[in-house]
């Protein structure tokens, strides 16, 4: 490898300012722009809202019904944000964005620990790792969304990071302290999403310890970590068992065993699903994979960074295989693989930038990115203007939205070209790759396709009728709209029509809860018994299917033919 000065991404405060600016632009600034999407965002908004309204922080409920799909920590954090910042989109998405920042900080700490103090790269490698993580499409998409995956990734990253520092600590006290800190993070990960809290760190750390030959000397650290994790989980675990004894049976069987093994698991996808989608989720840095792959051997053998690289390889590869083996898959599930991906990519890029072969491969990646994103920008413009009428596609969006996205794609193409062009100046090439997705990713929350908003965001329709929904004697909703109706109407007594969906367990508890689910005939009778005081909110396609079986509506409002209908009776 060449001298540190050649491989250093930037100098002085520039990396700090770059990473901080990227975070503000990509994560904090857009939090309140995009409307809430169903069902995920409205679900993780409504459960914390009901906790605040009821004062019951122990048992999660949705629409007043038991909801056992996740433990409570994610709901607690979202409820705290709502309490502090108000009932708005910014507050709902803030915990995810802060979790991304926390993960980036952990990567910075790992980058600093990987190199000795006299190594010139130590000033810049940590910020490169953070920049890679912050600018991956997957990280941005999930980190500005009200779901639990960014929180889970932060706690898992904290667990692995603390164990890395524990193994490298010089004193027993520090080793035990770091192991206890790992246990705290592991317990928080469990309280966020369950047994992945133990699986992912075990798959990452144990093979790494075997690789470095220190299993025997480190086994006590695992005991400390596990003991503290159990101590963190135990108070709530016992309390939920006493108050809702069926929680653990449902949670372990339905959310873990069945989702992992059952052929009819929720979100079932083939084993190659993540292998096919990961390159798109890791853009723009997946363009550097040929150079990183060519550098993998040297970075694993390096005396300074080799130990971190070996940990990152185990941390990335084995959980990736584990997630791929599960029958149930969503794109968000592989987010915990992004921190080790950032480590391997950062180390690989630094090595590739210091040798002729690596620079050639980085140049190929830049050219490929320039061609891909340039063609995407041109295609979007041609489709928007109707140049390909044979495709019969709807316009991307009305007005300026498509132009903003096309400009973002064009700018990505330009920066990728600049990265390829600067093959003798790796500093500028790496900087260009970090800046490439900034405009596109920061603009997407405000420039989503009109059809996407129509199908996924009933908020504008519900806000127009919020007072009516809050005061109506009877509110009915279909499975797809229920969470949004509860959130915007601030009520937890909405009747479900035809299907309970994810609330099937809560509905089936007893006769009283079963009465919350209505077939069409019963829904029609309930509406007829409350003239002038009944409202139905449903997907437009469901309402079209039901309307002949329901009383005639006095007033209808809709968000579009592919959106939602609010019927006042």
C-alpha positions as CSV (number, residue, x, y, z in Angstrom):
1,X,0.0,0.0,0.0
2,X,1.2,3.5,-0.8
3,X,1.9,6.2,1.7
4,X,-1.0,7.3,4.0
5,X,-1.1,10.7,2.3
6,X,-2.2,9.0,-1.0
7,X,-4.9,6.9,0.5
8,X,-6.3,9.6,2.9
9,X,-9.8,10.5,1.7
10,X,-9.5,14.2,2.8
11,X,-7.6,16.2,5.3
12,X,-8.4,18.2,8.4
13,X,-12.0,18.9,9.3
14,X,-13.4,18.1,5.9
15,X,-14.4,14.5,6.6
16,X,-16.1,15.6,9.9
17,X,-18.0,18.4,8.0
18,X,-18.9,16.0,5.1
19,X,-20.3,13.3,7.3
20,X,-22.2,15.7,9.5
21,X,-23.6,17.5,6.5
22,X,-24.7,14.3,4.9
23,X,-26.4,13.2,8.1
24,X,-28.3,16.5,8.4
25,X,-29.2,16.5,4.7
26,X,-30.2,12.8,4.4
27,X,-31.8,12.1,7.8
28,X,-32.9,15.1,9.8
29,X,-34.0,17.5,7.1
30,X,-36.5,15.2,5.3
31,X,-38.1,13.6,8.4
32,X,-41.3,15.6,8.2
33,X,-41.7,15.8,4.4
34,X,-43.2,12.5,3.4
35,X,-46.7,11.4,4.5
36,X,-47.1,8.4,6.8
37,X,-47.3,5.1,4.9
38,X,-49.6,2.2,5.8
39,X,-49.4,-0.2,7.4
40,X,-45.9,0.0,9.0
41,X,-45.5,3.6,9.9
42,X,-49.1,4.1,11.1
43,X,-48.7,0.8,13.2
44,X,-45.6,2.0,14.9
45,X,-47.2,5.4,15.5
46,X,-50.5,4.1,16.9
47,X,-49.1,1.6,19.4
48,X,-47.0,4.2,21.2
49,X,-49.9,6.6,21.0
50,X,-52.1,4.1,22.8
51,X,-49.4,3.6,25.4
52,X,-49.4,7.3,26.1
53,X,-53.2,7.5,26.2
54,X,-53.8,4.5,28.4
55,X,-50.7,4.7,30.6
56,X,-50.1,0.9,30.1
57,X,-46.5,0.7,29.1
58,X,-46.3,-3.1,29.7
59,X,-48.6,-4.7,27.1
60,X,-48.5,-3.4,23.5
61,X,-52.0,-2.8,22.1
62,X,-53.2,-1.7,18.7
63,X,-56.8,-0.5,18.3
64,X,-57.2,-1.5,21.9
65,X,-56.4,-5.1,21.2
66,X,-53.4,-7.1,22.3
67,X,-50.6,-6.9,19.8
68,X,-47.8,-9.4,20.5
69,X,-45.6,-9.3,17.4
70,X,-42.8,-7.2,19.0
71,X,-41.4,-6.5,22.5
72,X,-41.9,-2.9,23.9
73,X,-38.6,-1.0,23.7
74,X,-39.2,0.4,20.2
75,X,-42.7,1.5,21.2
76,X,-41.3,3.1,24.4
77,X,-38.7,5.1,22.4
78,X,-41.3,6.3,19.9
79,X,-43.7,7.2,22.7
80,X,-41.0,9.2,24.4
81,X,-40.4,11.1,21.1
82,X,-44.1,11.8,20.7
83,X,-44.3,13.1,24.3
84,X,-41.3,15.4,23.8
85,X,-41.9,16.7,20.2
86,X,-45.6,16.3,19.7
87,X,-47.8,14.0,17.6
88,X,-46.1,14.6,14.2
89,X,-44.1,12.8,11.5
90,X,-40.8,14.3,12.6
91,X,-41.2,12.9,16.2
92,X,-42.3,9.5,14.8
93,X,-39.2,9.1,12.6
94,X,-36.7,10.7,14.9
95,X,-35.8,7.5,16.8
96,X,-34.9,5.8,13.6
97,X,-32.7,8.7,12.4
98,X,-31.0,8.9,15.8
99,X,-30.3,5.2,15.7
100,X,-28.6,5.7,12.3
101,X,-26.4,8.4,13.9
102,X,-25.6,6.1,16.8
103,X,-24.5,3.3,14.4
104,X,-22.3,5.8,12.5
105,X,-20.6,6.8,15.7
106,X,-19.9,3.2,16.5
107,X,-18.3,2.7,13.1
108,X,-16.2,5.8,13.8
109,X,-15.0,4.2,17.0
110,X,-14.2,0.9,15.3
111,X,-12.3,2.7,12.6
112,X,-10.2,4.6,15.1
113,X,-9.5,1.4,17.1
114,X,-8.4,-0.5,14.0
115,X,-5.3,1.6,13.4
116,X,-2.4,2.7,15.7
117,X,-2.2,6.4,16.7
118,X,0.9,7.0,14.4
119,X,-0.9,5.7,11.3
120,X,-2.0,8.7,9.1
121,X,-5.1,6.8,8.0
122,X,-6.5,6.8,11.5
123,X,-7.6,10.4,11.1
124,X,-9.7,9.6,8.0
125,X,-10.7,5.9,8.0
126,X,-13.4,6.3,10.7
127,X,-15.2,9.0,8.8
128,X,-15.0,7.0,5.6
129,X,-16.8,4.1,7.3
130,X,-19.5,6.4,8.6
131,X,-20.0,8.1,5.2
132,X,-20.4,4.7,3.5
133,X,-23.0,3.6,6.0
134,X,-24.9,6.9,5.9
135,X,-25.1,7.0,2.1
136,X,-26.3,3.5,1.3
137,X,-29.8,3.5,-0.2
138,X,-30.9,0.9,2.4
139,X,-29.7,2.9,5.3
140,X,-31.4,6.1,4.2
141,X,-34.7,4.4,3.2
142,X,-35.0,2.6,6.6
143,X,-33.5,5.4,8.7
144,X,-36.1,7.9,7.7
145,X,-39.0,5.4,8.2
146,X,-41.0,4.6,11.3
147,X,-40.0,1.0,11.8
148,X,-37.8,-0.8,14.3
149,X,-35.0,-2.0,12.0
150,X,-32.7,1.0,12.5
151,X,-33.0,0.7,16.3
152,X,-32.3,-3.0,16.1
153,X,-29.2,-2.4,13.9
154,X,-27.9,0.2,16.4
155,X,-28.2,-2.2,19.4
156,X,-26.7,-5.1,17.5
157,X,-23.8,-3.0,16.3
158,X,-23.3,-1.7,19.8
159,X,-23.2,-5.3,21.0
160,X,-20.6,-6.4,18.5
161,X,-18.6,-3.2,19.0
162,X,-18.5,-3.6,22.7
163,X,-17.4,-7.2,22.4
164,X,-14.6,-6.2,20.0
165,X,-13.3,-3.7,22.5
166,X,-13.7,-6.2,25.3
167,X,-11.5,-8.7,23.5
168,X,-8.9,-6.0,22.8
169,X,-8.9,-4.5,26.3
170,X,-5.7,-4.7,28.3
171,X,-7.2,-4.9,31.8
172,X,-9.7,-7.3,33.4
173,X,-11.8,-4.5,34.7
174,X,-12.1,-2.9,31.2
175,X,-12.8,-6.3,29.6
176,X,-15.6,-7.0,32.0
177,X,-17.0,-3.5,31.7
178,X,-17.1,-3.8,27.9
179,X,-18.7,-7.2,28.1
180,X,-21.4,-5.8,30.4
181,X,-21.9,-2.9,28.0
182,X,-22.4,-5.5,25.2
183,X,-24.9,-7.3,27.4
184,X,-26.8,-4.1,27.9
185,X,-27.0,-3.4,24.2
186,X,-27.9,-7.1,23.5
187,X,-30.8,-6.9,26.0
188,X,-32.0,-3.7,24.4
189,X,-31.9,-5.4,21.0
190,X,-34.0,-8.3,22.4
191,X,-36.5,-5.8,23.8
192,X,-36.7,-4.2,20.3
193,X,-37.2,-7.3,18.1
194,X,-36.6,-10.5,19.9
195,X,-34.1,-13.4,19.6
196,X,-32.1,-11.9,16.7
197,X,-30.4,-10.0,19.6
198,X,-28.5,-13.3,20.4
199,X,-28.3,-14.8,17.0
200,X,-26.6,-12.0,15.1
201,X,-23.8,-11.3,17.6
202,X,-23.2,-15.0,18.1
203,X,-22.8,-15.5,14.3
204,X,-20.5,-12.5,14.1
205,X,-18.3,-12.9,17.2
206,X,-17.9,-16.6,17.8
207,X,-16.4,-17.5,14.4
208,X,-14.2,-14.4,14.7
209,X,-12.9,-15.6,18.0
210,X,-12.2,-19.1,16.5
211,X,-10.4,-17.5,13.6
212,X,-8.1,-15.5,15.9
213,X,-7.7,-18.4,18.3
214,X,-9.0,-16.7,21.4
215,X,-12.2,-18.6,22.2
216,X,-10.8,-20.1,25.4
217,X,-9.5,-16.8,26.7
218,X,-12.7,-14.9,25.9
219,X,-15.5,-17.3,26.9
220,X,-16.1,-15.5,30.2
221,X,-16.9,-12.3,28.3
222,X,-19.7,-14.1,26.6
223,X,-21.0,-15.2,30.0
224,X,-21.0,-11.7,31.3
225,X,-22.7,-10.4,28.2
226,X,-25.4,-13.0,28.3
227,X,-26.0,-12.5,32.0
228,X,-26.4,-8.8,31.7
229,X,-28.7,-9.2,28.7
230,X,-30.9,-11.6,30.6
231,X,-30.9,-9.1,33.6
232,X,-32.1,-6.3,31.2
233,X,-34.9,-8.5,29.7
234,X,-36.0,-10.3,32.8
235,X,-38.1,-7.6,34.6
236,X,-40.3,-7.0,31.5
237,X,-40.3,-10.7,30.6
238,X,-41.7,-11.7,34.0
239,X,-44.1,-8.8,34.1
240,X,-45.6,-9.6,30.7
241,X,-45.9,-13.3,31.7
242,X,-47.9,-12.3,34.7
243,X,-50.2,-9.9,32.9
244,X,-50.5,-11.7,29.5
245,X,-49.4,-15.3,29.9
246,X,-49.8,-16.1,26.2
247,X,-47.3,-13.5,25.0
248,X,-44.3,-15.8,24.9
249,X,-46.0,-18.7,23.2
250,X,-47.3,-16.4,20.4
251,X,-44.1,-14.4,20.2
252,X,-41.7,-17.4,20.0
253,X,-43.8,-19.5,17.7
254,X,-45.4,-17.0,15.3
255,X,-42.6,-14.3,15.2
256,X,-39.6,-16.6,15.2
257,X,-40.1,-20.3,14.5
258,X,-43.0,-20.0,12.1
259,X,-41.6,-16.9,10.3
260,X,-38.2,-18.6,9.9
261,X,-39.3,-22.2,8.9
262,X,-42.9,-22.2,7.7
263,X,-43.5,-22.5,4.0
264,X,-46.4,-20.1,4.3
265,X,-44.5,-17.7,6.5
266,X,-45.4,-14.0,6.3
267,X,-43.4,-12.2,3.6
268,X,-42.2,-15.5,2.1
269,X,-39.4,-15.1,-0.4
270,X,-36.9,-17.5,-2.1
271,X,-33.4,-18.1,-0.6
272,X,-31.7,-15.9,-3.3
273,X,-33.9,-12.9,-2.5
274,X,-31.3,-10.9,-0.6
275,X,-28.5,-11.9,-2.9
276,X,-30.5,-10.4,-5.8
277,X,-31.6,-7.3,-4.1
278,X,-28.6,-6.4,-1.9
279,X,-26.5,-4.7,-4.7
280,X,-29.4,-2.3,-5.2
281,X,-29.8,-1.7,-1.5
282,X,-26.1,-1.0,-1.1
283,X,-25.8,1.5,-3.9
284,X,-23.7,3.5,-4.7
285,X,-21.0,1.5,-2.8
286,X,-21.9,-1.8,-4.5
287,X,-20.2,-0.3,-7.5
288,X,-16.9,-0.6,-5.7
289,X,-17.4,-4.4,-4.9
290,X,-15.0,-5.6,-7.6
291,X,-12.2,-3.5,-6.1
292,X,-13.2,-4.5,-2.6
293,X,-13.3,-8.2,-3.5
294,X,-9.8,-7.9,-5.1
295,X,-8.5,-6.3,-1.9
296,X,-10.2,-8.7,0.5
297,X,-7.1,-11.0,0.9
298,X,-4.7,-8.2,1.7
299,X,-7.0,-6.4,4.2
300,X,-7.7,-9.7,6.0
301,X,-3.9,-10.3,6.3
302,X,-3.0,-6.7,7.3
303,X,-1.3,-6.5,10.7
304,X,-3.2,-3.4,11.8
305,X,-6.7,-3.6,10.3
306,X,-6.8,-7.3,9.7
307,X,-8.6,-8.2,12.9
308,X,-11.4,-5.7,12.3
309,X,-11.7,-6.9,8.7
310,X,-12.0,-10.6,9.9
311,X,-14.7,-9.6,12.3
312,X,-16.5,-7.6,9.7
313,X,-16.4,-10.6,7.2
314,X,-17.9,-12.9,9.8
315,X,-20.4,-10.2,10.9
316,X,-21.5,-9.7,7.3
317,X,-21.4,-13.1,5.7
318,X,-22.9,-15.4,8.4
319,X,-25.9,-13.2,9.3
320,X,-26.5,-12.6,5.6
321,X,-26.7,-16.4,5.1
322,X,-29.0,-16.7,8.2
323,X,-31.4,-14.1,6.9
324,X,-31.4,-15.7,3.5
325,X,-32.2,-19.1,5.0
326,X,-35.4,-17.6,6.7
327,X,-38.6,-18.2,4.7
328,X,-39.9,-14.8,5.7
329,X,-38.0,-11.8,4.2
330,X,-38.3,-8.1,3.8
331,X,-35.7,-5.7,2.4
332,X,-35.3,-4.1,5.8
333,X,-34.2,-7.4,7.4
334,X,-30.6,-7.2,6.1
335,X,-30.0,-3.7,7.6
336,X,-27.9,-5.3,10.4
337,X,-25.5,-6.4,7.6
338,X,-24.8,-2.8,6.5
339,X,-22.3,-1.8,9.3
340,X,-19.9,-4.7,8.5
341,X,-20.4,-4.0,4.8
342,X,-19.3,-0.4,5.4
343,X,-16.2,-1.7,7.3
344,X,-15.2,-4.1,4.5
345,X,-15.9,-1.5,1.8
346,X,-14.0,1.2,3.5
347,X,-11.0,-0.9,4.2
348,X,-11.1,-2.3,0.6
349,X,-11.4,1.1,-1.0
350,X,-8.4,2.4,0.9
351,X,-6.3,-0.6,-0.1
352,X,-7.5,-0.4,-3.7
353,X,-6.8,3.3,-3.9
354,X,-3.1,2.5,-3.2
355,X,-2.4,0.1,-6.0
356,X,-2.8,0.3,-9.8
357,X,-5.1,-2.7,-10.1
358,X,-7.4,-1.5,-7.4
359,X,-7.6,2.0,-9.0
360,X,-8.6,0.4,-12.3
361,X,-11.4,-1.6,-10.7
362,X,-12.6,1.5,-8.9
363,X,-12.6,3.3,-12.2
364,X,-14.7,0.5,-13.8
365,X,-17.2,0.9,-11.0
366,X,-17.4,4.6,-11.5
367,X,-18.0,4.2,-15.2
368,X,-20.7,1.6,-14.6
369,X,-22.4,3.9,-12.2
370,X,-22.2,6.8,-14.6
371,X,-23.8,4.8,-17.4
372,X,-26.5,3.2,-15.2
373,X,-27.7,6.4,-13.5
374,X,-27.3,8.5,-16.7
375,X,-29.5,6.0,-18.6
376,X,-32.0,6.0,-15.6
377,X,-32.3,9.8,-15.7
378,X,-32.8,9.8,-19.5
379,X,-35.4,7.0,-19.3
380,X,-37.3,8.8,-16.6
381,X,-37.5,12.0,-18.7
382,X,-38.6,10.1,-21.8
383,X,-41.3,8.1,-19.9
384,X,-42.5,11.2,-18.3
385,X,-42.9,13.1,-21.6
386,X,-44.7,10.1,-23.1
387,X,-42.0,9.3,-25.6
388,X,-42.7,5.6,-25.2
389,X,-46.5,5.5,-25.5
390,X,-46.3,1.8,-26.2
391,X,-45.4,1.2,-22.6
392,X,-48.7,2.9,-21.4
393,X,-47.1,3.9,-18.2
394,X,-48.6,6.6,-15.9
395,X,-46.5,9.7,-15.4
396,X,-44.1,9.5,-12.5
397,X,-45.6,12.5,-10.9
398,X,-47.2,15.8,-11.7
399,X,-45.3,19.0,-11.7
400,X,-41.7,19.2,-10.6
401,X,-41.3,15.9,-8.7
402,X,-40.0,13.8,-11.7
403,X,-37.6,16.6,-12.6
404,X,-36.1,16.6,-9.2
405,X,-35.5,12.9,-9.2
406,X,-34.2,13.0,-12.8
407,X,-31.7,15.7,-11.7
408,X,-30.7,13.6,-8.7
409,X,-30.0,10.6,-11.0
410,X,-28.1,12.8,-13.4
411,X,-26.0,14.2,-10.6
412,X,-25.3,10.6,-9.4
413,X,-24.1,9.8,-12.9
414,X,-21.9,13.0,-12.9
415,X,-20.2,12.2,-9.6
416,X,-19.7,8.5,-10.6
417,X,-18.0,9.8,-13.8
418,X,-15.9,12.2,-11.7
419,X,-14.9,9.3,-9.5
420,X,-13.8,7.3,-12.5
421,X,-12.0,10.2,-14.0
422,X,-9.9,10.8,-10.9
423,X,-8.2,7.5,-11.1
424,X,-4.8,9.0,-10.1
425,X,-6.4,11.0,-7.3
426,X,-8.2,8.5,-5.0
427,X,-9.0,11.2,-2.5
428,X,-11.2,13.1,-4.9
429,X,-12.7,9.8,-6.3
430,X,-13.8,8.6,-2.8
431,X,-15.2,12.0,-2.1
432,X,-17.3,11.9,-5.3
433,X,-18.7,8.5,-4.4
434,X,-19.8,9.8,-1.0
435,X,-21.5,12.9,-2.5
436,X,-23.1,11.0,-5.5
437,X,-26.4,10.0,-3.9
438,X,-26.9,13.1,-1.7
439,X,-29.4,15.1,-3.8
440,X,-31.4,12.0,-5.0
441,X,-31.7,10.5,-1.5
442,X,-32.5,13.7,0.3
443,X,-35.2,14.7,-2.3
444,X,-37.0,11.3,-2.5
445,X,-39.2,11.8,0.6
446,X,-40.7,14.9,-1.0
447,X,-40.7,13.6,-4.6
448,X,-42.4,10.3,-4.3
449,X,-44.6,9.1,-7.3
450,X,-48.1,10.4,-7.1
451,X,-49.4,6.8,-7.4
452,X,-47.3,5.7,-4.5
453,X,-48.8,8.4,-2.3
454,X,-52.3,7.6,-3.5
455,X,-51.9,3.9,-2.6
456,X,-49.8,4.1,0.6
457,X,-50.8,7.4,2.3
458,X,-54.4,8.0,3.4
459,X,-53.4,10.7,5.8
460,X,-54.6,13.7,3.7
461,X,-58.1,12.1,3.4
462,X,-58.3,11.3,7.1
463,X,-57.0,14.7,8.2
464,X,-59.8,16.4,6.2
465,X,-62.3,14.4,8.3
466,X,-60.5,14.2,11.6
467,X,-63.2,15.9,13.6
468,X,-65.9,13.7,12.1
469,X,-63.9,10.6,12.8
470,X,-63.3,11.6,16.3
471,X,-66.9,12.3,17.1
472,X,-68.7,9.5,15.1
473,X,-70.5,6.9,17.2
474,X,-69.3,4.1,14.9
475,X,-66.1,4.0,12.8
476,X,-65.4,1.0,10.6
477,X,-62.2,0.3,8.6
478,X,-60.7,-2.4,6.5
479,X,-57.5,-4.3,7.4
480,X,-55.3,-2.1,5.3
481,X,-56.6,1.2,6.7
482,X,-57.2,0.4,10.3
483,X,-53.9,1.6,11.8
484,X,-54.1,5.0,10.0
485,X,-57.7,5.6,11.1
486,X,-56.8,4.9,14.7
487,X,-53.8,7.2,14.5
488,X,-55.4,10.2,12.8
489,X,-58.8,9.9,14.6
490,X,-57.0,9.3,18.0
491,X,-59.3,6.4,18.9
492,X,-58.8,2.7,19.7
493,X,-62.4,1.4,19.2
494,X,-62.6,1.1,15.4
495,X,-64.5,-1.9,14.0
496,X,-62.8,-4.1,11.5
497,X,-64.6,-5.2,8.4
498,X,-64.2,-8.6,6.8
499,X,-60.6,-9.4,8.0
500,X,-58.6,-8.6,11.1
501,X,-55.2,-9.2,9.5
502,X,-52.3,-8.8,11.9
503,X,-54.9,-8.3,14.7
504,X,-56.4,-11.7,14.4
505,X,-54.8,-12.9,17.7
506,X,-56.1,-9.9,19.6
507,X,-59.6,-10.2,18.0
508,X,-59.8,-13.9,18.9
509,X,-59.2,-13.5,22.6
510,X,-62.9,-13.5,23.8
511,X,-66.4,-12.7,22.7
512,X,-66.0,-9.0,23.4
513,X,-63.0,-8.7,21.2
514,X,-64.5,-11.0,18.5
515,X,-67.4,-8.5,18.3
516,X,-64.9,-5.9,16.9
517,X,-64.6,-7.9,13.6
518,X,-67.7,-7.6,11.4
519,X,-68.6,-9.4,8.2
520,X,-70.3,-7.3,5.5
521,X,-73.8,-8.1,6.6
522,X,-73.1,-7.2,10.2
523,X,-71.3,-4.1,9.2
524,X,-74.4,-3.0,7.1
525,X,-76.6,-3.6,10.1
526,X,-74.3,-1.6,12.4
527,X,-74.3,1.3,10.0
528,X,-78.1,1.2,9.6
529,X,-78.5,1.2,13.4
530,X,-76.4,4.5,13.6
531,X,-77.8,6.8,11.0
532,X,-75.7,10.0,10.6
533,X,-73.2,8.6,13.1
534,X,-71.4,5.9,11.1
535,X,-68.2,6.3,9.0
536,X,-66.4,3.7,6.9
537,X,-62.9,4.1,5.7
538,X,-61.5,1.6,3.3
539,X,-59.3,1.0,0.2
540,X,-61.2,2.1,-2.9
541,X,-61.1,-1.4,-4.3
542,X,-62.7,-2.8,-1.2
543,X,-65.4,-0.2,-1.1
544,X,-66.3,-0.8,-4.7
545,X,-66.6,-4.5,-3.8
546,X,-68.8,-3.8,-0.7
547,X,-71.0,-0.9,-1.7
548,X,-73.9,-2.8,-3.1
549,X,-74.2,-4.7,0.3
550,X,-74.0,-1.5,2.4
551,X,-76.6,1.2,2.9
552,X,-76.2,4.1,0.5
553,X,-73.7,6.7,1.7
554,X,-74.8,10.2,2.3
555,X,-71.4,11.6,1.5
556,X,-68.3,10.2,-0.1
557,X,-64.7,11.5,-0.2
558,X,-61.8,9.8,-1.9
559,X,-58.1,10.1,-2.3
560,X,-58.2,8.6,-5.8
561,X,-59.3,5.5,-7.7
562,X,-56.4,3.5,-6.4
563,X,-56.4,5.1,-3.0
564,X,-59.0,5.3,-0.2
565,X,-62.7,6.1,0.3
566,X,-64.3,7.7,3.3
567,X,-68.1,7.1,3.4
568,X,-70.4,9.0,5.8
569,X,-73.7,7.3,6.4
